[in-house]
Amino acid sequence: MSKRKRKAAREPLPAPPPAAAARPARDISGALSAGILAAGFFAVALAVDSGADSSFDAPKRLLAVVFIAAAALAAFGFSRWSNPFRAERGTPPDPRAALGCVLFALAAALLSAAVSPRRDLALDSVRVVLINALLLAIGASRVAARRKALLLGAFIGAAGINALVSFLQAKNLWQPFPLMTRGDREATGAFAGNPGYLAFILALAGVACLSVLLLQRRRLFAAAGAVGTVLCLVGLLVNRNLTSFSAFVAGAGVLLLARFGRRAALPLGALAVLAAATVLAYTPMRLRAAEAWWALRQGDWDHVVTYRLGAWAAAVEMARDRPWTGFGPGTYGEEFVTHRLRAEVAARRRMVNPLATSSYAEAHCDYLQPFAEIGVPGGIALLAAVFFLFRGLVTALRRQPAGAAKTEAVGLLALIAAAAVGALTWFPLQRPISAMPLLLLAGRAWRISSQAPAEEPEEEPAA
């Protein structure tokens, strides 16, 4: 063998060229599910049936059920099954504890409906509860992970349309739904119908837009976030809802704390000054705040909370009557008057709402109503689920390295904090216009908190 041949034999063969990275398969069913949900946001936010007895609420509830069921079927019915609630190894126990509490509460709701004194109504309501619970699974699945931008954009877009219509109503430039009301505040609900419902979704959308402004590095997105924040703030002022304005301020405060950490003192001070200046600059909102401050100084707590004491007292009486199983999902409105009267007798004082809305179909506190409807054990389980979800998200925020996952965790924490504050004196989970985004957010927060620290959420594959 020649020297040249022996030398060639000793040299290692060149490595073959690396194979092209396999492109992930297109997730058609996930894209379809996200598209259905995006369309559902617009449908629930804008649909009105002027011929129905409940022109706003009835069509929105029906459309929500249809779109949620269709989105769940697309996400899980036409693809290989994968458990959306699979927690990664090495993560804290909070996500599993939150999931266990939610499952216990759902079981309590089923039992409560089965033994309810208003069984037909409760069974109808629990079916809607179970369909809405599918949003938790969709939020924890690949659908929200890969198409979160589409879903967020659809929600903000639907809220923005309502904000514009509300502004036109307030200026009396366009009244698509002329209403006979005692004042002009009730006539600014746009396609949401109720100014309180609209104000709450504007608070959530405002926090979402502010998150985009502060967390996105692309100038175009940041500019869009700034415009969206201003639009939502204008809508909040037009509707003069202190609960929703407080929810926005709380969400913005948590966002600043999570974003700037120890350097948040100055931004938080600026937020407080801006919130006070905004209220003082707009006369109707200033009068609304002055009215609440006057009632606080007089010690008229029922006036301070806009005559919610009767609603809360009725819920407490319901929980006392049936502490283990409650009266069944959806029965609060039917039991309200009876139990409010009992509460008045026990307290030896009247708790009547002098406003036009003198009766309540909800307890105006999403933390209290489950105790009345599904019993004390189920109510405690839901409160524990909220606690574990918050703690898991905070833990994930600390454990995740800087990157997309940490940025998303900051935004989720701010949005859920805003919802948690609003739920103290409102009922966002009782209305589809706010329940749909909130349950998706809860599912996505669960997924973020159950991921290993080094893992980033999946992004939508390139076309």
N, C-alpha and C positions, 0 to 999 in steps of 0.2 A: 504493500500500500504506500502510495507516495506521501510526502510530507504534507502536501496541500490537502489531500483527502483526510489524513489523520487529524489535522488541525480543524477541518470542518466538522469532523465527527465529535471532537471535544467541545465545540461551541454549542451552547444551548439553543434550541430552536426558538425563533421569535414567537412571542405570545400572540395568540389570535386576537384580532380586533374585538373590542368589547361589543357584546350584542346590544342592540338598541333596547333601551328600557321599555318594558311592556307598558303601554298606555292603559290606564284603568278603563274598564268597560263603562260605557255611558249608562247612568242610572235613570232610565226612562221613567220607571214607576215613581221614583223619588221626585223627579222634576214635575211629573203630572200632579203628584200630591201637593207640592209647593204651589203650583199654579192654581190648583183648586182652592187652597187656603187663601192665596192672595186675592182671588176673585171673591172669596167669601168675606174678606175684610171689607171690600167695597160694597158688596151686597148688603151685609148687615148694617153698615154705616149709612147707606143711602136709601134703602128700600122703604117705601111708605105705601100703605093701602088705605086710601081715603074713604073707601067704602066699608071698612071693617069697624067693629065697635071699638077695638083698640088699634087705631090706625098705624101707630108706630111700633108698639111692642109685639103684636101678634105676627106680622110678617117677618120681623127680625128673628124671633125665636124659631119660626119654621125654617127659615133659610139657614140659620146657624146649625140646626140639627142635620139638614140635608148636606151642607158643605163639609161639616166635620166628619160625618159618616163616609162621604165620598172620598175625602182626603185620606182617612184611615184605611179604607179599602185599597186605594191606589198605593199607599205606602207599604202595607203589609200583606195584601192579598194577591199581588201579581209579581212578587219577587221572593227569593229564597229567604226564609224566615230567619231573623236574627233578633235576639232579645235586646230591646232598647235599654233595659234596666240592668245590664251586666256591668257591675262595678269592677274597676281594675284592681289588681293586687297592689298592696302597699298603700292604699288610700285610707283615710280615717273612716271610722264607722258611721259618721253622720249621714252620708247618703243612704246607706242601708237602713238606718234607723228612721229616716224620713219616709222612705218607701214603705216600711213596715207600718208606720203610723197611718199613712194614707190608705193602705189596704184595710187596716182595722176600721178606719172611719167609713170606708165604702161598705164593709160588712155590717157595720152598725146602722148605716142608712137603709140597707136591704132589710134587716131585721125590723127596724122601726116602721118601714112601709108595710111590712107583713102584718104587724100587730097594731097598726094605727087605727084610731077611732074614725078616721076619715080615709079609709083604706083605698078607695078608688083614686082619690086625688093624690095620695101619697105614692101609689104605684105609678101613676102617670108621671109624677115629678121625678121619681128615682130613675126611671128610664132615661130621662133627659140628663140627669146627673151622670149616669154611666156613659152616655155618649160624649158628654163634655170631658169626662175623664180620659177619653182617647187622646185629647190634646196633650196631656202629660206625656203619653207614649210617643206621639209625633215630635214633641219638643225634645225628647231625649234621644231621638233616632237620628239617622243620617240626613233626614229631610231638613231639619232645622240647622244641622251642622254645615251642610253644603249650600243651602239656599237662604241663609239668614239675611243676606242683603236684599233679596227679592221680598221676603216677608216683611222686613222692617220698612222698606220703601213703600209697600202697599199700605201698611198701617198708617204711616205718616201721611201718605197721599190722601187716604180717605179722611183722616182727621183734618187735613188742610182744607179740603173742599168744604167740610162742615164749618170750619172757622171762617172762611170767606163768606159763606151764606149767612152765618150768624152776625157778622159785621154788617152786611147789607140789611139784615132785619133790624139791627139796632139803629141804623141810620134811616130806617123806613124807606129804603130805596127799592126793596123787593121783599114781599111777604108771600112766599109760596104756600104757606098754610095759615091763613088768617084765623086767629084764635080770639075767643071772647075771654079776656082775663081781667083781673083786678088791677094789674099794672103792666108795665112793658117788659119786665124781667122774664116772664114766662114765654114771651114771644120771640126769644132769641135762641131756641133750641135747635134750629136748622133741621137737618134730616134725622137727627138723634131724637127729636121730639121734646125732650126734657132738658132744660139748661144745665141741670146738675149732671146728667149723664154725659152731655157734651163736654162740660168743663173738666170732667175727670179724664176722658180720653185725651183732651188737649193737654192736661197736665202730664200724662204719660208721654205723649208725643213730644212735648216740650223738653222733657228730660232726655228723651232719645235724641232729639236734634242737638241739644247741648252736648251730649256725649260724642256725637259725630264731630261737632265743632272742636272739642278739646282733645279728642283721641285720634282723629284722622290726620295724617300728614299731608295728604293730597289737598291742594288749595281749592280745587273745585268742590270736593266733598265738604271741606270746612266752610266754604262760602254758602253752600246749600244748607248746612247745619245752622249757620247764623240766621239765614232768612227764615228757616223753619221755626227756630226758637222765637224770633220776634213775632211771627204770625200766630204761634200758639199763645204767647203772652197777651197779644191783643184779644184773642178769643177768650182767654181767662178773664180779662178785665171786663169785656162786654157782658159776660154772664154773671159777674159779681158773686162768685162762689168761693167763700173763704176756705172751705174744706179742700177743694181742689187746688187753690192757690197755695195753701199750706203744704199739700202733698208735693207740688212742684218745688217749693223752696226746700223741703226735706230731701227730695231726690237730688236736687242740685247740690245741696250741702254734702251729702254722702259722696257724690261724684267728685267734688273738689277734694274732700279728705282722702279718698282712695287714689286720686290722680296725683296730688301734690304731697301727701304725707305730712311731715312736720312743717313743710313750707306752706301749709294751707291756711294759716292764720289770716294773712292779708287777703287772699281770695274770698275767704268766708266773711270777712268784714265788709268787703266790697259787695258781696251778695246780700248781706243784711241791709246795707245802705240802699242798694238798688231796689230791693223788695219794698222797703218803707217808702222810698221816693215814688215808686210805681203806684202804690196804693194812694198816696197823698196827691199825686198829680191828676188822677182820674176821679172826678167829683162823685159819680155814683158809687164807685168802690170805696172812696173815702167815707161817704155817708154810711155805707154798709159796715165798715170797720168801726166807725164811731158809735153806731147803734149797738154793736156787740160789746164795745168797751163800756158804754153807759150801763148796759145790763149787768156786766161783770162788777162794776162798782156798786150797783144796787143789790148785789147778791142774788139776782134773778137768774139762777143757773139754767132754768128751763128755757129762758129767752136766749141765753148765751149759746146753747146748743141747738137753737132753732126748734124748740119744743119736741125734742127727742126723748125726754125723760119718760113719757108715757109709753113710747115704743120699747124702750129698754126695760122698763118695769114689767111690761106685759111678757117679754121674753123670759125674764127671771121667774115670774109666776108660772109660766108654762113648764120651765125646767123643774120647778118645785112640784108641780102636779104629777109629772111623769119623768122622774130623774134618770131612769135606766134606759128607756127607749124613746123618750120624747113623743111628740104627736105625729111625726112622720114628715118627710121632706115636702116642702111646698105648702104646709098647712098653717104657717104663721098668720097669713092674712085672714083666714077663717076664724082663728082663735083670738085675734088681737083684741077685739072689743070686750069680750068676756073677761079676759085676764087683765086688761087694763083697768076695768072697773074693780076687780078684786084688789089690784094693787092700790087703787085710790082709797078703797075702804081701809086697807091695812095702814096706809100712810096718812089717812085722814086729811087728804088734800086732793084737789082736782089736778089732773094732768092732761088737759085738753088742748089741742092745737087750734088756736083761733084763726089760723090762715085757711085758705080755701081747701088745702089738702089736709082735711081733718081726720083722715083715717090712714092706716099704714098697711101695706102689703108685705113690707120687709121691716126688720128690726132696726135698720139704719146702723148696723154694726155687724160686720161679717165675722167678728170673733164671738159674738154673743148668740146670733141666730142658730148656729148648729146645736147649742145646748138645748134650745127650745124644741128643735125639730128632730134631732137624732139622739138626744140624751146626753147626759154628762160624760160618760166614757168616750163617746164619739167626739164630743166637743173638745175634750182634753187631748185626744189623739190628733185632731187637726191643729190645735195650738202647738203641740209638740212637733208636728211635721214642719210647721212654719219655722220654729226655732232651729231644728236640725238643718233645714235648708239654708237658713241664714248662716249658721255657724260653719256648715260645710263650704259655702261659697267664700266666706271670709278666709277659711283655712286654705282653700285652693288659691285665693288671691296671694296669700303669703308664700305658698310653696311653688307657684308657677314662675319660671324665669321670664324675663322681659320678652315680649313677643305677642303674637296674635291672641293666644289663649289668655294671657294676663290682661290685655286690653279689653277683650270681650267680658272677662269676669268683672272688671271695673264698671262697665256699662250695665251689666245685668244687676249688679249689686245696687246701683243707683235707681234703676227702674223698679226693682222689687221693694226697695225702701220707700219710694214714693207711693207704691200701691199699699204697702203696709200701713202707712200713716193715713192714707185716704180711707182705708177699710175701718178705721176706728169709729168714724161717724157716717160712713156711707156703705154701700153694698155692691161693690164692683163685680163680685162673683155671682150676683143674682141677675145680671144683665148681659146678654151675649155680646153687646158692643164693646164691653170691657173685659168680660170673662175670657173671650177667645185669645186675645193677646197675652193676658196674664197667665193663663194655664200653659200656653206655649213657652212663655218666659220661665215659668217654674220648671217645666221639663228640661229646658236647655240649661238652666242653672244646676239642675241635678246632674246632668251629663258632665258639665265642667267640673263640678266638685268630686265626681267619681273617676276622673282621669288621672293617670300617673303624671307626676310633675313634668317629665320631659316630653310628654305627648302633646302634639298640637291638634286642634280640631281639624277634621277633614275639610278640604276645600273642593269646590265644584271642579270636576275635571275639564280640561280645555276641550273645546269643540274640535 
